[in-house]
Amino acid sequence: MNSFVYFDYCALVVEVLMIISLIIRKMTRGRVNRWALVLIADIVVSTVADLAGHYYEAMGSRGIVGNYISNVFTLLGTTLTSVIFCGYLFAMIGIWHIIRERKALAYLYVVPALIISALVLFVNPFTGIIFRIDGNGVYHRGPLFYVLYAIAYTYAVVAYVKVIKYRNLFNLRKLFSVLMVYGMMVFASVVQALNPDHYVQMFFTAASFLLMVFGIQSPEERMHGTTGLYSMNAFVQDIHKYYALNTPIGVTMSVMTNYNTLIEMFGFFSVQTIIVDTAKKLEKWAREARIDADLYYLGGGRFAVICDERYEARHLTIAQEINSVLASEVEIGEMSVKVMNNVCFIACPKDIDNPEFLLAFDGGLEAEAYSGELRYAEKLFDKKRFELRHDIMKIIDRAFEEHLFTLHYQPVYSVLENRFVRAEAFLRLNDQNFGQIRPDLLISEAEKTNSIHAITAFVIEEVCRFLAMSEFLLLGFEYVEINLSPVQCMWSELLTVLLSTIRNYNVQPKNICFNITDVDSQDSFEKMKNNIDALAQVGFVIFMDDFGAGIFEVQRIARMPLTGIKFDRSFVKEGLKEGNSVVFEGSLKMIEDLGLETVAVGVENEEMEKRLTDLNCEYLQGYQYCRPLEKKELIRFILMR
């Protein structure tokens, strides 16, 4: 036996191990993985056929038929390897939809492969133009044998051109691996062509695809360990690829809106069991529906399913099926639990034309109330709002550079004194592209960077500048209120900036009131409280803001150096409705018993004013009296009353 035959045995072992590896690592779903499996199966068939050819050749004239058939499969398999690998790379790049849309490209891909098959299967038996087996069972190459190599190399060149054209879609390791695979394949085929007795092509081909499995088909960076689905990292990569190629895809996103609540009720590990069960449901659905979809777990109770252009006509139907799959209840112990999955269908790039907006879209989906109905991005997606969120930091930087930040003031009415006794400062930003920016969005985005501290310093200085005006004394205000978010309250430099600014403007601490809000965690509360205690000791006035909008602990209120409480506008509106007044009145009584002042925000009409006055609410604020005004307008409004 030729010693080089052992290379084929080694190749076969490597190929079988590769298939087992792909199956164990669950790399069988999706277009790219399917192409990889077909590719390795082709190499296995070629290797087995090559081994069979050696066996029958050793039989001499008795093995002519077996030798011929074996060589047919060997030549077809080795030549089609380049064809299949080319298709595999097209799938990895994501350009199959382009090839199908352009019929000429589709023909150019298919026709050479058909020519190879026709020559080997139908022409060669009668002519021997590719190869022949003589009467002694010896293999001989025919005059057109190297046409097979020429066609195979043509596919290789086309694949290389596409890889280089779309190289930005590959990281450096994958790009290197792709080039190495083809380099090793070409090297092996050249050696085999020049030295027919050196049976090394199968081994080098197998070795090159071993590199592919671990270098290109690496699951570690794409698979989520617990669920076995693709990860968030894979989702980001794939979305950017599809958008770069303008590939029409259907994305179905699911957000578990009660994810955190379930963790609080049942614990983290029980909820992870729900996540794994949900992943299995999606896999079962895809398998039974025979849909070659990519399934992702994005973390935090969020799933995504991508169906490519092959299913474009069924994208919406598929999304409806997924919504039905995710609507079922789950079992935790002996309890049946409703998992509130908000499911939304997005036709990309039609509904959302920016990949960054799509990647951030699930945040808006999480905020939607659960109904069980399938949602549609074409109705939910507000492009202007996402553009605003995307550019908010540039907007903030531009606002500082061009002095676009302003303050408006809304006066607070005292029922007992029958006059306005203070005013609340509101930050305003009118951007040239987006118009008025919502303060809550502005602050929440600024909190993600140090911009929030610059904004805090700006507001403090503007209020101090107002307090230092001679006209301010004519207003008879006790103080001006400044709103502080929890992040602003925990700023270590807050007191230093405050003392420096009031010293520069000769302002007294008692002329400034800070409206603060409660926080979720006890640790954050303690950090915030340290700063608030320091402010109160210096003489600044402290109010608890947005009471009734969230969870407020009476114990925390009692521990804070508060002067009063401001009721949230939604709490005031709901509290004055029939049937809700008991809760609202009880809250008023509780705060009075704590010796704190009460301010009702959002007073919009005379009826609300009368109801609140009858309930002995001390201070009222809202459009019933005055909208927020610039300081000059406020001075004019107060002095003209």
ChimeraX attribute file (.defattr): number of C-alpha atoms within 10 A of each C-alpha:
attribute: neighborCount
match mode: 1-to-1
recipient: residues
	/A:1	8
	/A:2	9
	/A:3	9
	/A:4	13
	/A:5	20
	/A:6	15
	/A:7	18
	/A:8	23
	/A:9	16
	/A:10	15
	/A:11	24
	/A:12	22
	/A:13	13
	/A:14	17
	/A:15	24
	/A:16	14
	/A:17	13
	/A:18	20
	/A:19	19
	/A:20	11
	/A:21	14
	/A:22	19
	/A:23	13
	/A:24	10
	/A:25	14
	/A:26	14
	/A:27	22
	/A:28	17
	/A:29	18
	/A:30	17
	/A:31	16
	/A:32	19
	/A:33	18
	/A:34	15
	/A:35	21
	/A:36	26
	/A:37	18
	/A:38	15
	/A:39	22
	/A:40	23
	/A:41	17
	/A:42	20
	/A:43	25
	/A:44	23
	/A:45	18
	/A:46	27
	/A:47	29
	/A:48	18
	/A:49	22
	/A:50	25
	/A:51	23
	/A:52	19
	/A:53	24
	/A:54	18
	/A:55	17
	/A:56	21
	/A:57	23
	/A:58	17
	/A:59	16
	/A:60	16
	/A:61	16
	/A:62	14
	/A:63	19
	/A:64	23
	/A:65	14
	/A:66	18
	/A:67	27
	/A:68	22
	/A:69	15
	/A:70	25
	/A:71	24
	/A:72	22
	/A:73	22
	/A:74	24
	/A:75	22
	/A:76	21
	/A:77	24
	/A:78	24
	/A:79	24
	/A:80	25
	/A:81	24
	/A:82	25
	/A:83	23
	/A:84	20
	/A:85	22
	/A:86	24
	/A:87	21
	/A:88	23
	/A:89	20
	/A:90	20
	/A:91	19
	/A:92	22
	/A:93	21
	/A:94	22
	/A:95	19
	/A:96	20
	/A:97	17
	/A:98	15
	/A:99	15
	/A:100	13
	/A:101	10
	/A:102	11
	/A:103	11
	/A:104	10
	/A:105	13
	/A:106	14
	/A:107	13
	/A:108	12
	/A:109	17
	/A:110	11
	/A:111	11
	/A:112	18
	/A:113	21
	/A:114	12
	/A:115	13
	/A:116	19
	/A:117	19
	/A:118	12
	/A:119	20
	/A:120	22
	/A:121	15
	/A:122	10
	/A:123	13
	/A:124	17
	/A:125	15
	/A:126	9
	/A:127	12
	/A:128	18
	/A:129	16
	/A:130	22
	/A:131	21
	/A:132	21
	/A:133	20
	/A:134	13
	/A:135	12
	/A:136	14
	/A:137	21
	/A:138	18
	/A:139	19
	/A:140	14
	/A:141	14
	/A:142	14
	/A:143	11
	/A:144	14
	/A:145	18
	/A:146	13
	/A:147	13
	/A:148	23
	/A:149	19
	/A:150	12
	/A:151	19
	/A:152	23
	/A:153	19
	/A:154	15
	/A:155	25
	/A:156	20
	/A:157	15
	/A:158	12
	/A:159	22
	/A:160	18
	/A:161	12
	/A:162	15
	/A:163	21
	/A:164	13
	/A:165	10
	/A:166	16
	/A:167	15
	/A:168	13
	/A:169	20
	/A:170	18
	/A:171	10
	/A:172	10
	/A:173	10
	/A:174	18
	/A:175	17
	/A:176	13
	/A:177	20
	/A:178	21
	/A:179	13
	/A:180	16
	/A:181	23
	/A:182	21
	/A:183	14
	/A:184	18
	/A:185	24
	/A:186	20
	/A:187	16
	/A:188	20
	/A:189	22
	/A:190	14
	/A:191	15
	/A:192	16
	/A:193	16
	/A:194	9
	/A:195	11
	/A:196	13
	/A:197	13
	/A:198	16
	/A:199	24
	/A:200	21
	/A:201	25
	/A:202	30
	/A:203	26
	/A:204	21
	/A:205	27
	/A:206	27
	/A:207	19
	/A:208	20
	/A:209	29
	/A:210	19
	/A:211	17
	/A:212	19
	/A:213	19
	/A:214	16
	/A:215	17
	/A:216	20
	/A:217	21
	/A:218	16
	/A:219	20
	/A:220	12
	/A:221	12
	/A:222	19
	/A:223	21
	/A:224	19
	/A:225	12
	/A:226	12
	/A:227	18
	/A:228	20
	/A:229	26
	/A:230	24
	/A:231	24
	/A:232	21
	/A:233	15
	/A:234	19
	/A:235	21
	/A:236	16
	/A:237	14
	/A:238	18
	/A:239	20
	/A:240	17
	/A:241	21
	/A:242	19
	/A:243	16
	/A:244	14
	/A:245	15
	/A:246	17
	/A:247	19
	/A:248	19
	/A:249	22
	/A:250	26
	/A:251	26
	/A:252	27
	/A:253	28
	/A:254	26
	/A:255	27
	/A:256	21
	/A:257	21
	/A:258	17
	/A:259	18
	/A:260	14
	/A:261	11
	/A:262	18
	/A:263	14
	/A:264	11
	/A:265	10
	/A:266	12
	/A:267	12
	/A:268	13
	/A:269	10
	/A:270	14
	/A:271	20
	/A:272	16
	/A:273	16
	/A:274	19
	/A:275	22
	/A:276	15
	/A:277	15
	/A:278	20
	/A:279	21
	/A:280	15
	/A:281	15
	/A:282	21
	/A:283	19
	/A:284	13
	/A:285	15
	/A:286	19
	/A:287	13
	/A:288	9
	/A:289	11
	/A:290	9
	/A:291	16
	/A:292	18
	/A:293	21
	/A:294	20
	/A:295	23
	/A:296	26
	/A:297	29
	/A:298	21
	/A:299	12
	/A:300	13
	/A:301	20
	/A:302	21
	/A:303	26
	/A:304	24
	/A:305	23
	/A:306	22
	/A:307	22
	/A:308	22
	/A:309	15
	/A:310	15
	/A:311	17
	/A:312	15
	/A:313	10
	/A:314	12
	/A:315	21
	/A:316	19
	/A:317	13
	/A:318	23
	/A:319	25
	/A:320	17
	/A:321	14
	/A:322	23
	/A:323	23
	/A:324	14
	/A:325	15
	/A:326	21
	/A:327	17
	/A:328	13
	/A:329	14
	/A:330	16
	/A:331	12
	/A:332	13
	/A:333	9
	/A:334	6
	/A:335	9
	/A:336	10
	/A:337	14
	/A:338	13
	/A:339	21
	/A:340	20
	/A:341	27
	/A:342	27
	/A:343	30
	/A:344	25
	/A:345	26
	/A:346	25
	/A:347	19
	/A:348	22
	/A:349	18
	/A:350	14
	/A:351	17
	/A:352	18
	/A:353	14
	/A:354	17
	/A:355	18
	/A:356	15
	/A:357	18
	/A:358	22
	/A:359	14
	/A:360	13
	/A:361	20
	/A:362	20
	/A:363	11
	/A:364	13
	/A:365	23
	/A:366	18
	/A:367	11
	/A:368	14
	/A:369	10
	/A:370	17
	/A:371	11
	/A:372	15
	/A:373	14
	/A:374	19
	/A:375	21
	/A:376	17
	/A:377	21
	/A:378	14
	/A:379	8
	/A:380	15
	/A:381	18
	/A:382	14
	/A:383	14
	/A:384	10
	/A:385	13
	/A:386	18
	/A:387	14
	/A:388	17
	/A:389	16
	/A:390	15
	/A:391	11
	/A:392	18
	/A:393	17
	/A:394	10
	/A:395	22
	/A:396	21
	/A:397	13
	/A:398	15
	/A:399	17
	/A:400	14
	/A:401	10
	/A:402	9
	/A:403	10
	/A:404	16
	/A:405	18
	/A:406	17
	/A:407	18
	/A:408	18
	/A:409	25
	/A:410	24
	/A:411	27
	/A:412	24
	/A:413	22
	/A:414	17
	/A:415	16
	/A:416	11
	/A:417	10
	/A:418	9
	/A:419	16
	/A:420	22
	/A:421	17
	/A:422	22
	/A:423	22
	/A:424	21
	/A:425	23
	/A:426	18
	/A:427	21
	/A:428	16
	/A:429	20
	/A:430	15
	/A:431	15
	/A:432	11
	/A:433	8
	/A:434	14
	/A:435	9
	/A:436	11
	/A:437	17
	/A:438	12
	/A:439	13
	/A:440	11
	/A:441	13
	/A:442	21
	/A:443	19
	/A:444	13
	/A:445	17
	/A:446	18
	/A:447	17
	/A:448	11
	/A:449	10
	/A:450	9
	/A:451	17
	/A:452	21
	/A:453	18
	/A:454	12
	/A:455	20
	/A:456	23
	/A:457	16
	/A:458	17
	/A:459	20
	/A:460	20
	/A:461	19
	/A:462	16
	/A:463	24
	/A:464	23
	/A:465	16
	/A:466	17
	/A:467	22
	/A:468	17
	/A:469	11
	/A:470	9
	/A:471	14
	/A:472	14
	/A:473	11
	/A:474	11
	/A:475	17
	/A:476	14
	/A:477	17
	/A:478	15
	/A:479	22
	/A:480	24
	/A:481	24
	/A:482	22
	/A:483	21
	/A:484	16
	/A:485	21
	/A:486	17
	/A:487	17
	/A:488	20
	/A:489	26
	/A:490	19
	/A:491	15
	/A:492	13
	/A:493	13
	/A:494	18
	/A:495	16
	/A:496	9
	/A:497	16
	/A:498	18
	/A:499	15
	/A:500	12
	/A:501	19
	/A:502	21
	/A:503	13
	/A:504	13
	/A:505	15
	/A:506	13
	/A:507	18
	/A:508	17
	/A:509	19
	/A:510	15
	/A:511	19
	/A:512	23
	/A:513	24
	/A:514	24
	/A:515	22
	/A:516	23
	/A:517	21
	/A:518	20
	/A:519	17
	/A:520	10
	/A:521	8
	/A:522	10
	/A:523	10
	/A:524	15
	/A:525	17
	/A:526	14
	/A:527	16
	/A:528	23
	/A:529	18
	/A:530	14
	/A:531	18
	/A:532	23
	/A:533	17
	/A:534	13
	/A:535	22
	/A:536	19
	/A:537	11
	/A:538	13
	/A:539	15
	/A:540	19
	/A:541	23
	/A:542	24
	/A:543	24
	/A:544	22
	/A:545	22
	/A:546	21
	/A:547	21
	/A:548	17
	/A:549	14
	/A:550	13
	/A:551	10
	/A:552	16
	/A:553	9
	/A:554	11
	/A:555	8
	/A:556	13
	/A:557	16
	/A:558	12
	/A:559	10
	/A:560	16
	/A:561	18
	/A:562	22
	/A:563	16
	/A:564	21
	/A:565	23
	/A:566	22
	/A:567	24
	/A:568	18
	/A:569	20
	/A:570	14
	/A:571	20
	/A:572	21
	/A:573	18
	/A:574	14
	/A:575	18
	/A:576	18
	/A:577	11
	/A:578	8
	/A:579	9
	/A:580	13
	/A:581	15
	/A:582	13
	/A:583	14
	/A:584	20
	/A:585	16
	/A:586	11
	/A:587	17
	/A:588	21
	/A:589	16
	/A:590	13
	/A:591	17
	/A:592	16
	/A:593	9
	/A:594	13
	/A:595	12
	/A:596	16
	/A:597	17
	/A:598	23
	/A:599	24
	/A:600	27
	/A:601	22
	/A:602	19
	/A:603	20
	/A:604	16
	/A:605	12
	/A:606	11
	/A:607	12
	/A:608	18
	/A:609	20
	/A:610	11
	/A:611	12
	/A:612	21
	/A:613	15
	/A:614	9
	/A:615	14
	/A:616	16
	/A:617	21
	/A:618	16
	/A:619	24
	/A:620	25
	/A:621	25
	/A:622	20
	/A:623	14
	/A:624	15
	/A:625	17
	/A:626	17
	/A:627	14
	/A:628	18
	/A:629	17
	/A:630	15
	/A:631	18
	/A:632	12
	/A:633	12
	/A:634	20
	/A:635	16
	/A:636	12
	/A:637	14
	/A:638	14
	/A:639	11
	/A:640	7
	/A:641	7
